[in-house]
Amino acid sequence: MPRGVTVSVPSDLDIARAATLAPLTDIAAQMGIGPHLLEQHGDELAKIRLEAIDELSDRPAAKYVVVTAITPTPLGEGKTTTTVGLGQAMKHLGKRAVISLRQPSMGPTFGIKGGAAGGGYSQVIPMELLNLHLTGDFHAVTAAHNLLAAMVDNHLHQGNALGLSLHDITWRRVLDVNDRALRNIVVGLGSKMDGVPRQTGFDITAASEVMAILALSTSLTDLRARLGRIVVGYDGNGEPVTAEQLDAAGSMAVIMREALKPNLLQTLEHTPVIVHAGPFGNIAHGNSSIVGDLIGIRGGDYLITEAGFGADMGAERFFNIKCRASGMTPDAAVLVATVRALKAHSGKFKIVAGKPLPADLLAENPDDVRAGAANLIKQIENVKVHGVSPVVAINAFPGDFASEHQAIREIAESVGARVAVCTHFSDGGKGATELAEAVVAACDEPTEFRYCYEQDMSLKQKIESVATKIYGAAAVTYSPAADTQLARYERNGFGSLPVCIAKTHLSISADPKLKGAPTGHTMNVREVRASVGAGFVYPICGDMTTMPGLGSAPAASIIDLDAHGEIVGLS
């Protein structure tokens, strides 16, 4: 696409409002789902009853495709838009696709990132409802999580029969807003009747273990069992204290019962979209729900899902955490790449969210693309480590040059990846047909899927396997606190769990300043936490924030209602 070509695309909100929605019964019928399995939430949304999993079980399984990316810039590279565009493109090839996505958190929606419905002519609709509340699943997670927090503090107030150590309580509270002032707080101040004073804090709802449990549960029974296994802290002997022991898990399951049903929406071109769960991409596994995929895998020819951030993060966790829990394995992986991200990985440019892109980055220079090629090559390798065929999707922006796209194509093909240029943002599904053809071809190849590490390895061996194979690290070091925590988890029987390494998404390494594909670095684990109910242990590398803050010009300052009561400023 030569620079200088003007592509006039209305705003995402205007495009979404101009769309005509098909009846959800028609969307469900594309998947073989009858009206008796739908619970309508107005005319535009529906929940799918879990009975659909059994009713569809004798249908052929779809090809399973995960969409991931190279290491993104702070602006994102259009991964959701590409996922939607690919799903729409399948219809242009005469194929039936189902898309499976996470629900957006309202924290980023009112913060700096904006919504997560896709963009341009590759969107999920209704866009406003998707980005704002949807059917209330996030609120159910918030309520269930905070009920357990209330039960913890009530247990302390009522005498602490379980002997919880005040300095070893790990369960915080959550809220689905960006609010840095809540990161560290003190509760229980006031009179003796106001509880036991102690330091705690808030995380964003997407970082809640309850959210990770929602995404990884395979049934209502599994959900209830996982909630019971949540560890809220430790007693004076270092033994874990669980939600089951606090008699909280049953009530949490009651709150979560309706939230476990996936949500059904559609794209602008009426492709079915299952939107369910929204686990944080840094702390949790960053993938949509297993129950959604268990329904979607029997609902078409291709099930297309998205993993958070780059292939070193969401895709690695998709392969090693989600696939272990679901028993499903992928047939292909799409790796989204953009000219601007590869130029950023040359190390020559600094991209800051909310600020204009550097002028030099927008100039035609395929050599800058090649200078950042190491990141693309490494992320292709990270997909291949798991035995999955990669397809590179070049998400074309209007300011790109054909020479820069050609540079990406040559880089990817040199290491054995298929490549397609996509214009789905401006052209919808027809702009991603080349990508769809490449994905179909990749799915037709035999795969030998494999995990990055075996379940019976020690926790340190698992951490070091991911660090060396995926991040390019030469060694891993551990703080004294991390050593103590890992030893405790092994002693308490958590050693068989997979690992979910919490690190920056702005580098393949744990250091956001290291661009490209750094090697030979040492990764330090400063802390390790256990999400026993979700079923993983998460080592923390670097300064990870589980409660984001608002920027100097948050989206919340421009989102409003106009004179007609319509939403404005939402993107």
C-alpha positions in Angstrom: 0.0 0.0 0.0 1.8 3.2 -1.1 1.9 6.0 1.3 -0.4 8.9 0.3 -3.4 6.8 -0.4 -6.3 8.2 1.6 -8.6 5.7 3.2 -11.7 7.4 4.7 -13.1 5.3 7.4 -15.8 6.6 9.8 -15.2 6.2 13.6 -15.7 2.8 15.1 -18.7 4.0 17.0 -20.3 5.4 13.8 -19.7 2.2 11.9 -21.2 0.1 14.7 -24.3 2.3 15.0 -24.9 2.1 11.2 -24.8 -1.7 11.2 -27.9 -3.8 11.0 -27.9 -6.7 13.5 -29.2 -10.1 12.5 -31.5 -11.8 15.0 -29.4 -13.7 17.5 -31.5 -16.8 16.8 -30.1 -16.7 13.2 -26.5 -16.2 14.5 -26.9 -19.1 16.9 -28.4 -21.3 14.1 -25.2 -20.9 12.1 -23.6 -22.8 15.0 -26.3 -25.4 15.2 -27.6 -23.9 18.4 -31.4 -23.8 18.8 -33.5 -21.1 20.5 -34.0 -23.3 23.6 -30.3 -22.9 24.4 -30.3 -19.1 24.3 -31.2 -16.7 27.1 -31.9 -13.3 25.6 -30.6 -10.2 27.2 -32.7 -7.7 25.2 -32.6 -7.9 21.4 -28.8 -7.6 20.9 -27.2 -10.0 23.5 -27.8 -13.5 24.6 -26.2 -16.1 26.9 -25.7 -19.6 25.7 -26.8 -22.4 28.1 -24.1 -24.8 29.1 -26.3 -27.7 27.9 -25.1 -26.7 24.4 -21.7 -28.4 25.2 -23.4 -31.8 25.4 -26.0 -31.1 22.6 -23.2 -30.2 20.1 -20.8 -32.9 21.2 -21.5 -35.3 18.3 -20.8 -32.6 15.7 -17.4 -32.6 14.0 -14.7 -30.5 15.7 -13.7 -27.3 14.0 -10.1 -26.4 13.2 -8.7 -24.5 16.2 -6.8 -21.3 15.4 -5.2 -18.9 18.0 -4.4 -15.3 17.1 -1.3 -13.8 18.7 1.2 -11.2 17.8 4.8 -10.0 17.8 5.7 -7.9 20.8 3.4 -4.9 20.6 4.0 -1.2 20.9 2.1 0.6 23.7 -0.6 1.4 21.0 -1.4 -2.2 20.3 -1.2 -3.7 16.8 -4.8 -4.6 16.0 -4.9 -8.2 17.2 -8.6 -8.2 18.0 -9.4 -6.4 14.7 -7.4 -9.1 12.9 -9.2 -11.9 14.7 -12.6 -10.4 13.7 -11.5 -9.8 10.2 -10.2 -13.4 9.8 -13.5 -14.7 11.1 -15.4 -12.6 8.7 -13.1 -13.6 5.8 -13.9 -17.3 6.2 -17.4 -16.6 5.0 -16.0 -15.1 1.8 -14.3 -18.5 1.2 -17.4 -20.4 1.9 -16.3 -21.5 5.3 -18.1 -21.3 8.6 -16.2 -19.6 11.4 -16.9 -18.9 15.1 -14.9 -16.3 17.0 -14.0 -16.5 20.7 -12.9 -13.4 22.5 -12.3 -12.0 26.0 -14.7 -9.4 27.4 -13.0 -6.0 27.7 -12.3 -4.5 31.1 -13.9 -1.1 31.7 -10.6 0.0 33.3 -8.8 0.4 30.0 -12.0 1.5 28.2 -12.1 4.6 30.5 -8.3 4.8 30.7 -5.9 5.0 27.7 -6.5 2.0 25.6 -10.1 2.4 24.7 -12.5 -0.5 24.0 -11.7 -3.9 22.6 -14.4 -4.7 20.1 -12.1 -4.7 17.1 -12.1 -1.7 14.8 -13.2 -0.2 11.5 -15.2 -2.7 9.4 -13.9 -5.7 11.5 -15.8 -5.1 14.7 -18.0 -7.0 17.2 -21.4 -5.4 17.7 -23.1 -4.0 19.6 -19.9 -2.2 20.3 -21.2 0.0 23.2 -22.7 -2.9 25.1 -19.6 -5.0 24.6 -17.3 -2.4 26.1 -19.7 -1.3 28.9 -21.1 -4.0 31.3 -22.2 -6.5 28.6 -24.3 -9.0 30.7 -22.7 -8.3 34.0 -20.1 -11.1 34.2 -17.4 -8.7 35.4 -19.6 -7.5 38.2 -20.3 -11.1 39.2 -16.6 -11.7 39.4 -16.1 -8.5 41.4 -18.9 -9.5 43.8 -17.7 -13.1 44.3 -14.1 -12.0 44.9 -15.1 -9.3 47.4 -17.5 -11.6 49.2 -14.5 -13.8 49.9 -12.5 -10.8 51.1 -15.3 -9.9 53.4 -15.4 -13.5 54.7 -11.6 -13.3 55.4 -11.9 -10.1 57.4 -15.0 -11.4 59.2 -13.2 -14.5 60.2 -10.4 -12.4 61.7 -13.0 -10.3 63.6 -14.8 -13.4 64.9 -11.7 -14.9 66.5 -9.6 -16.3 63.7 -10.2 -20.0 64.4 -8.1 -21.0 61.4 -5.1 -19.0 62.7 -4.6 -16.9 59.6 -1.4 -14.9 59.9 -2.2 -11.1 59.5 1.1 -10.7 57.6 0.5 -13.7 55.3 -3.0 -12.9 53.8 -2.7 -12.8 50.0 -6.4 -12.2 49.1 -7.0 -8.5 48.2 -10.1 -6.8 46.9 -10.9 -5.9 43.2 -12.7 -3.2 41.2 -13.1 -2.8 37.5 -11.7 0.7 37.3 -8.2 2.1 37.0 -7.5 3.7 40.4 -3.9 3.9 41.7 -5.0 5.3 45.0 -6.4 1.9 45.9 -3.3 -0.1 45.3 -2.3 -0.1 49.0 -4.9 0.6 51.8 -5.5 -0.1 55.4 -8.8 -1.7 56.4 -10.4 -2.2 59.9 -9.8 1.3 61.1 -12.3 2.8 63.6 -13.9 1.1 66.6 -13.4 -2.5 67.6 -16.6 -3.4 65.8 -15.1 -2.2 62.5 -12.8 -5.2 62.1 -9.1 -6.0 62.5 -6.8 -3.3 61.2 -4.4 -4.6 58.5 -2.8 -3.5 55.3 -4.2 -4.8 52.0 -5.2 -3.3 48.6 -7.2 -3.5 45.4 -6.4 -5.1 42.1 -8.4 -4.6 38.9 -11.1 -7.2 38.4 -9.4 -8.6 35.3 -6.5 -9.6 37.6 -8.8 -11.5 40.0 -8.2 -15.2 40.5 -12.0 -15.6 40.2 -11.7 -14.2 36.7 -9.0 -16.7 35.8 -11.2 -19.5 37.3 -14.1 -18.4 35.2 -12.0 -18.6 32.1 -10.5 -22.0 32.9 -13.5 -23.9 34.3 -15.0 -26.6 32.1 -18.4 -26.9 34.0 -20.3 -25.6 36.9 -19.0 -28.5 39.0 -15.4 -27.6 38.0 -16.1 -24.0 38.8 -17.3 -24.8 42.3 -14.3 -27.0 43.0 -11.8 -24.4 41.8 -13.4 -21.7 43.9 -13.0 -23.9 47.0 -9.3 -24.4 46.3 -8.6 -20.7 46.3 -5.8 -20.0 48.9 -6.5 -16.7 50.8 -3.4 -16.8 52.9 -1.4 -19.0 55.4 -1.5 -19.8 59.0 1.4 -19.5 61.5 2.8 -22.9 60.4 2.8 -21.9 56.7 -0.2 -24.1 55.9 -2.6 -22.7 53.3 -6.1 -21.5 54.3 -8.7 -21.9 51.5 -12.1 -20.4 50.6 -13.6 -23.9 51.3 -12.3 -23.7 54.9 -13.9 -20.2 55.3 -17.2 -21.6 54.0 -17.2 -19.0 51.3 -16.9 -21.1 48.1 -20.5 -22.1 47.9 -21.9 -18.6 48.0 -19.2 -17.5 45.5 -20.4 -20.3 43.1 -24.0 -19.1 43.5 -22.9 -15.6 42.4 -20.9 -17.0 39.5 -23.5 -19.5 38.2 -25.0 -17.2 35.5 -21.7 -15.7 34.6 -20.4 -19.1 33.6 -22.7 -19.1 30.6 -20.9 -17.6 27.5 -22.2 -14.5 25.8 -23.3 -14.6 22.1 -22.7 -11.5 19.8 -22.0 -11.0 16.1 -19.6 -9.2 13.8 -20.6 -6.5 11.3 -20.8 -9.3 8.8 -22.9 -11.5 11.1 -20.2 -14.1 12.0 -21.0 -15.6 15.5 -18.8 -14.3 18.3 -18.6 -15.8 21.8 -17.4 -13.3 24.3 -16.6 -14.6 27.7 -14.3 -13.9 30.6 -11.5 -11.3 30.6 -8.4 -12.5 32.6 -5.5 -10.0 32.8 -2.8 -10.5 30.2 0.1 -9.8 32.5 -0.8 -11.6 35.7 -3.2 -14.2 34.5 -3.3 -16.3 31.4 -5.0 -13.7 29.2 -7.3 -16.0 27.2 -11.1 -16.3 26.7 -13.1 -19.1 28.4 -12.8 -22.8 27.9 -16.6 -23.3 28.1 -16.9 -20.8 25.2 -14.4 -22.7 23.2 -16.1 -26.1 24.0 -19.2 -24.7 22.4 -17.5 -22.9 19.5 -15.3 -25.9 18.6 -18.5 -27.7 17.5 -20.2 -24.7 15.9 -18.4 -24.3 12.6 -15.5 -25.2 10.4 -13.0 -22.9 12.2 -12.9 -21.7 15.8 -10.7 -18.5 16.0 -9.7 -17.3 19.4 -7.3 -14.6 20.6 -4.5 -14.7 23.2 -3.4 -11.5 25.0 -0.3 -9.6 24.1 2.6 -11.3 22.1 3.4 -14.9 21.5 5.8 -14.9 24.4 2.8 -14.2 26.7 -0.8 -15.0 25.8 0.1 -17.6 23.3 2.6 -19.4 25.6 -0.1 -19.5 28.3 -2.7 -20.6 25.8 -0.5 -23.5 24.8 0.7 -24.5 28.3 -2.2 -23.5 30.6 -5.4 -23.3 28.6 -4.8 -26.2 26.4 -3.8 -28.4 29.4 -7.1 -27.5 31.1 -9.3 -27.9 28.0 -7.8 -30.9 26.3 -8.0 -29.0 23.0 -5.0 -28.3 20.8 -4.6 -25.7 18.0 -4.1 -26.4 14.4 -2.5 -23.1 13.5 -1.5 -19.8 15.0 -1.8 -16.3 13.4 1.0 -13.9 14.3 -0.1 -10.3 13.8 2.7 -7.9 12.8 2.8 -4.2 11.9 5.3 -2.0 10.2 5.4 0.4 13.2 6.0 -2.4 15.7 8.9 -3.9 13.8 10.4 -0.4 13.3 10.0 0.2 17.1 12.0 -3.1 17.7 14.9 -1.6 15.7 15.6 0.4 18.9 15.6 3.7 17.0 12.2 5.0 17.9 10.2 5.6 21.1 6.4 5.1 21.0 4.4 6.6 23.8 0.7 5.9 24.1 -1.3 9.2 23.8 1.4 11.0 21.8 2.0 11.3 18.0 4.2 8.7 16.4 7.7 9.9 15.6 7.9 11.5 12.1 10.9 9.3 11.1 9.0 6.2 12.0 6.3 7.1 9.4 8.8 7.6 6.6 9.5 4.8 4.1 12.4 2.8 5.3 12.3 -1.0 4.9 15.7 -1.2 6.4 14.2 -0.1 9.7 11.7 -2.9 9.4 14.6 -5.4 8.8 16.4 -3.9 11.8 13.5 -5.1 14.0 13.2 -8.4 12.3 14.6 -10.4 15.2 11.4 -9.9 17.2 9.3 -11.4 14.4 11.7 -14.3 13.9 11.7 -15.1 17.6 7.9 -14.9 18.0 7.6 -17.3 15.0 10.0 -19.6 16.7 8.0 -19.4 19.9 4.9 -20.7 18.1 7.0 -23.4 16.4 8.4 -24.5 19.8 4.9 -25.8 20.5 4.6 -27.7 17.2 2.1 -25.3 15.7 2.1 -23.8 12.1 2.5 -20.0 12.1 0.9 -17.6 9.7 2.1 -14.0 9.8 -0.7 -11.4 9.3 0.6 -8.1 8.2 -2.0 -5.6 9.6 -1.7 -2.9 7.0 -2.0 0.8 8.0 -2.8 3.5 5.5 0.6 5.1 6.0 2.5 1.9 5.2 4.6 1.4 2.1 4.6 -1.7 -0.2 8.4 -2.0 0.2 7.9 -2.3 4.0 5.3 -5.0 3.7 7.6 -6.8 1.3 10.4 -6.7 3.9 8.1 -8.3 6.5 7.1 -11.0 3.9 10.7 -11.8 3.1 11.6 -12.0 6.8 8.8 -14.4 7.7 9.1 -16.6 4.7 12.8 -17.0 5.3 12.0 -18.9 8.6 9.2 -21.0 7.1 6.1 -19.0 8.0 3.2 -18.2 5.7 2.4 -14.5 5.2 -0.6 -12.5 4.2 -1.3 -8.7 3.9 -4.6 -7.7 5.5 -6.8 -4.6 5.0 -9.7 -5.8 7.1 -9.9 -2.5 9.1 -11.0 -0.6 6.0 -12.4 -3.5 3.9 -13.9 -5.9 6.4 -13.8 -9.6 5.7 -12.8 -9.3 2.0 -9.6 -7.5 3.2 -8.5 -10.6 5.1 -9.3 -13.3 2.5 -5.5 -13.8 1.7 -5.0 -14.4 5.4 -8.0 -16.8 5.6 -6.6 -18.8 2.6 -3.2 -19.1 4.4 -4.9 -20.2 7.6 -6.9 -22.8 5.8 -3.7 -24.1 4.3 -1.8 -24.1 7.6 -4.7 -26.0 9.3 -4.6 -28.7 6.6 -1.0 -29.5 7.6 -0.4 -32.2 10.2 0.6 -30.8 13.6 2.6 -32.3 16.4 1.5 -30.1 19.3 3.7 -30.1 22.4 4.0 -28.3 25.7 7.0 -26.2 26.6 7.5 -28.2 29.8 6.2 -31.3 31.4 3.8 -31.3 34.3 6.0 -33.4 36.6 8.9 -30.9 36.4 9.7 -28.8 39.5 8.3 -25.2 39.5 11.9 -23.9 39.0 12.4 -26.2 36.0 9.2 -24.9 34.5 10.1 -21.3 35.0 13.5 -21.9 33.5 12.1 -23.8 30.6 9.9 -20.8 29.6 12.6 -18.3 30.3 15.2 -20.0 28.2 13.1 -21.4 25.4 10.6 -18.5 25.0 12.2 -15.4 26.4 15.8 -16.1 25.3 17.2 -15.8 28.8 20.6 -17.4 29.7 19.7 -17.9 33.4 17.1 -17.3 36.0 17.8 -15.9 39.5 15.5 -15.8 42.5 15.1 -13.4 45.4 15.3 -15.0 48.9 11.5 -14.4 49.2 10.8 -16.2 45.9 13.0 -19.1 46.9 11.0 -19.4 50.2 7.7 -19.1 48.4 8.6 -21.8 45.8 9.7 -24.1 48.5 6.4 -23.6 50.3 4.4 -24.3 47.2 6.2 -27.5 46.5 5.8 -28.6 50.1 2.0 -27.8 49.9 1.6 -29.9 46.8 1.3 -27.1 44.2 4.4 -28.2 42.3 2.5 -30.0 39.6 0.8 -26.7 38.5 1.8 -24.9 35.3 3.5 -21.5 35.6 2.2 -18.2 34.4 5.1 -15.8 34.5 4.1 -12.2 35.1 6.3 -9.8 33.2 6.2 -6.8 30.9 4.4 -7.2 27.6 6.7 -4.6 25.9 9.6 -7.0 25.5 10.2 -10.7 25.0 12.4 -10.4 28.1 11.3 -9.2 31.5 12.9 -5.8 30.9 10.7 -3.4 28.9 13.8 -1.6 27.7 15.1 -4.6 25.8 13.7 -4.5 22.2 13.9 -7.0 19.4 14.8 -10.5 20.6 17.3 -10.1 23.4 19.4 -13.1 24.4 21.9 -13.9 27.1 20.0 -11.9 29.7 19.3 -13.0 33.3 15.7 -13.1 34.4 15.1 -12.4 38.1 12.0 -13.7 39.9 11.3 -11.3 42.8 8.1 -12.9 44.1 5.9 -16.0 43.5 2.2 -16.2 44.1 -0.1 -19.2 43.8 -3.5 -19.1 42.1 -4.4 -22.6 43.2 -8.1 -22.4 42.3 -7.2 -21.2 38.8 -4.6 -23.9 38.7 -1.3 -22.1 38.1 1.6 -20.5 40.0 2.7 -17.1 38.9 6.3 -15.9 39.3 6.5 -12.1 39.2 9.4 -10.5 37.3 10.0 -6.8 37.4 7.5 -4.2 38.7 4.1 -5.5 37.8 1.0 -3.4 38.6 -2.2 -5.2 39.1 -4.2 -2.0 39.6 -3.5 0.4 36.7 -3.8 4.2 37.1 -5.4 6.8 34.9 -3.2 9.0 32.6 -3.2 12.7 32.3 -5.9 12.6 29.7 -8.0 9.5 30.3 -10.8 8.5 28.0 -13.2 9.0 30.9 -12.7 12.7 30.4 -14.3 12.7 26.9 -16.9 9.9 27.1 -20.3 11.4 27.6 -24.0 11.5 26.6 -25.1 13.9 23.9 -28.4 15.8 23.8 -30.2 12.7 22.5 -28.9 10.4 25.2 -26.4 8.7 22.8 -22.9 7.8 23.9 -20.1 9.9 22.5 -16.3 9.6 22.8 -16.2 5.8 23.1 -13.6 4.2 20.9 
